Amino acid sequence: MKRSVKILWRVFGGCLLLFVLILLCANFGVFGKMPSLQKLENPEADLASEVYSVDGKLMGKYYAENRSEVKYNEISPNVIHALVATEDVRFEEHSGIDAKAIARAVFTLGLQGGGSTITQQLAKMMLKQGHGNIVTRSIQKLKEWIVAVKLERNFTKEEIITLYLNRAAWGSNYGIRNASRTYFQKEPKDLNITESAVLVGMLKGFIYDPVRHPEKAFARKNTVIDQMKVASYLTEAEADKLKKDTIDISKYRKLDEDMGIAPYFRMVLGDKLRDWCKTHKNPKAGENYDLYRDGLHIYTTINSVMQQYAEESVEQHMPVIQKKLNYLLKYNGDKMWKDHENIIEAAMRMSERWKNMKEDGISEDVIRKSFDVTTPMKVFAWNKSHDIDTVMTPHDSIRYQKQLLQTSFVAMDPRTGEVKCWVGGIDFKWFKFDHVTAERQVGSTFKPLLYTLAVQDAGYTPDTYIPGGPLTLGGKTISTAGGAMTYCLAKSLNGAAWHLMGTIGPKRTVEFARQCGIKAPLQPYPSLALGAAEIPMLEMLRAYTMFPNKGYNTEPLMITRIEDKDGNLLQQFTSETKQVISEADAYTMVRMMKEVVLSGTARSLNNYNIPADKAGKTGTTNDNTDGWFIGYTPELLAGTWVGCDDPFLRIYTGTSGGNEMALPKWGYFMNKVYGSSKLGYGKMPKFIEPVQLMNNTLYSDENMNRYAMQGDTAHNQNDQGSGNADDYATPDDNNTEIANPSTTEDVKQTPKKTEEKKEVKPSATTSPALDEKNKKPATKTEKPKDDGGY
């Protein structure tokens, strides 16, 4: 053998040995950590956790990478064929590395396609490689080859292609399922050939996105179809016909947190789920579950149809009441904003504009002046798109946004506690703050709790007379008309609530509120009687469940179960229920609260064609800062609130408070719910009377209607609001005793109702001013100062 040939063989052998050595080094992690055999056998991808409605709709996701897995049989063969024909036509023949493809790529410098197989591309995804100089990429290629061979040894071809399609990225969407849903609103198994070709074509690069680059996407789609013809998946005639198909992007829906079903609900739910993950471990990983990576399936109580109705009702009513506020702001805006410029200053300092300019070293005076320069911008508006292009100063835009009325709306099943819909604001894209969980002054919606105590602890009945006249508690004097208890609740007389607080006492009231599930801070002041406390909507709804639920208090329920990515049950959830009042007392309150709707402050609700019994309570705070309505039918409980984020902005004239500000949304919603054949409400149109009260004339419709009309004077429908705690009482140094002239301590025992009934009631035909025989206080000829409290 010639010397030159020997040298050539030695060089070849040395190179081969070096190559093998490099492969061994790569395999053992010298050039970077390699996945273990166990990791390869059990590949884990970061999976988005998915949230579902009770009727099976995908509401949204929590994710680090927006990824959802599918199985091989859940992927259309059109996708498989398009992928194999385009990326790896010999996929079924090779064992992870295609020598022919590598040789072709080397000799043509990649002009006729790359040399990576589908398995190699999967390996690259698993190793999270793909960037770097020629040396780095060469080492990465070796690692990809090694992993590709291992994958071929451990997985079938079907499993490899499924892993690939579940990991591939379509922009910010990971996995064929998310891509299919985003671009075509379909599951992967339903994709046709054209749609499959479009999605496979996008794997070459995001420049083939049909939304942003329709012409390039069309050309790339046709390239994929040509490849499918070459691979014999399509005939020439089929390919020619398909190449003429246009790409339909009308169904494109970007997946983000601003979209999807009930975004405010999902935001609040996310906090609860993160807390759940902190206390529950994934047995496979030995670590706590990760909401953003473990692919949990969360099944909620939200009904997508009812959620839509709730949002439609907000859309229907809020522009009307906003228009009224805008009219008042036009003439009184400067008066409202007087002494509140610090609110805008604080918002300016929190803005990105301020922070960015501050980081650039610009002085605060210059930054502040920049907020007075007119700028083109987009702001929220009550139109179809919920935005409008305009020109205004950043200062004025802050003021504009703060003058927008916000709202909350929640409906729930009072028996199971299942929350059916949740609206936390007027638009999640623009306003991320959730008002369902926010604490706002509740006004007269608190009064039913006080009336319940009067029934339970003091033995009052619907016809019990509550005297009018001046009444002083904690240094605050209220002059009011009197009347039957049903009348006082229906007309929301502040003086009657003031009287009941004097009988029951603030401490007992706070204690009962706690039993009803109210956890918000409550000071034991007499002002609780008028609803001066700030309580979240969800806690108020829980307190109200005892009325339609026969005395049982039910915790609102948001989730029914959580499953892992494989569908294994991790936890089921049920609502906590406890009896807080008797069934008879609950029904007594239901009958009185029905009169609020039939003849009282909520009587406008009768205009909404809701074919079921309705009961509830309006609520308004001082100068109509907050408007509330919480009501229920025998099957459904719902509450709504309206107000500006900053309480000094208010509709302070010419409105009837919660009746006008909040109640219409409730009416629109219930009208839609009871009119829907899909939902099935209306099977229980009447409140069920307890057996022990049947045939009791006290609760007959005729008598209840008479009690509701039985007051000392015509009622003034204007609401004076609830006031503030500081207006009424100052506790002593130990913060335990309240100045209370009506009683020196809270009621400790329940008087017998038979004794209470001995009290003489005012005649429906006798003027209270002439009723000296029955010792009724005569009413003044002037209007009572406190009538109202909606």
Salt bridges, closest charged atoms under 4 A:
ASP46 OD2 - ARG293 NH1 2.50
GLU50 OE2 - LYS61 NZ 3.89
GLU50 OE1 - ARG177 NH1 3.86
GLU50 OE2 - ARG181 NH1 3.69
GLU65 OE1 - ARG67 NH2 2.20
ASP88 OD2 - HIS94 NE2 2.67
ASP98 OD2 - ARG90 NE 3.05
GLU144 OE2 - ARG137 NH1 3.19
GLU144 OE1 - LYS141 NZ 3.95
GLU152 OE2 - HIS94 ND1 3.92
GLU152 OE2 - LYS157 NZ 3.01
GLU187 OE1 - ARG177 NE 3.05
GLU187 OE2 - ARG181 NE 3.14
ASP190 OD1 - LYS189 NZ 3.48
GLU195 OE1 - LYS186 NZ 2.96
ASP209 OD2 - ARG212 NH1 2.51
ASP226 OD1 - LYS243 NZ 3.10
ASP258 OD1 - LYS432 NZ 3.17
ASP271 OD1 - ARG274 NH2 2.33
ASP290 OD2 - ARG293 NE 3.72
GLU312 OE1 - LYS672 NZ 3.42
GLU315 OE2 - HIS386 NE2 2.80
ASP334 OD1 - ARG399 NH2 3.09
GLU341 OE2 - HIS395 NE2 2.66
GLU345 OE2 - ARG349 NE 3.12
GLU345 OE2 - ARG368 NH2 2.91
GLU364 OE1 - ARG349 NH2 2.97
GLU364 OE2 - LYS358 NZ 3.22
GLU364 OE1 - ARG368 NH2 3.94
ASP365 OD1 - ARG368 NH1 3.53
ASP389 OD1 - LYS378 NZ 3.00
ASP396 OD1 - HIS395 ND1 3.45
GLU418 OE1 - LYS420 NZ 2.90
ASP427 OD2 - HIS386 ND1 2.56
ASP457 OD2 - ARG508 NE 2.62
GLU511 OE2 - ARG508 NH1 2.64
GLU563 OE2 - ARG561 NE 2.91
ASP566 OD2 - LYS284 NZ 3.26
ASP566 OD1 - LYS565 NZ 3.57
GLU576 OE2 - ARG542 NH2 3.24
ASP585 OD1 - LYS753 NZ 3.04
ASP613 OD2 - LYS594 NZ 3.61
ASP613 OD1 - LYS686 NZ 3.66
ASP623 OD2 - ARG650 NE 3.23
ASP626 OD2 - ARG440 NE 2.72
ASP645 OD1 - HIS435 NE2 2.52
ASP646 OD2 - LYS402 NZ 3.22
GLU660 OE2 - LYS324 NZ 3.01
ASP701 OD1 - ARG591 NH2 2.88
GLU737 OE2 - LYS507 NZ 3.82
ASP771 OD2 - LYS776 NZ 3.95
ASP787 OD2 - HIS715 ND1 3.74
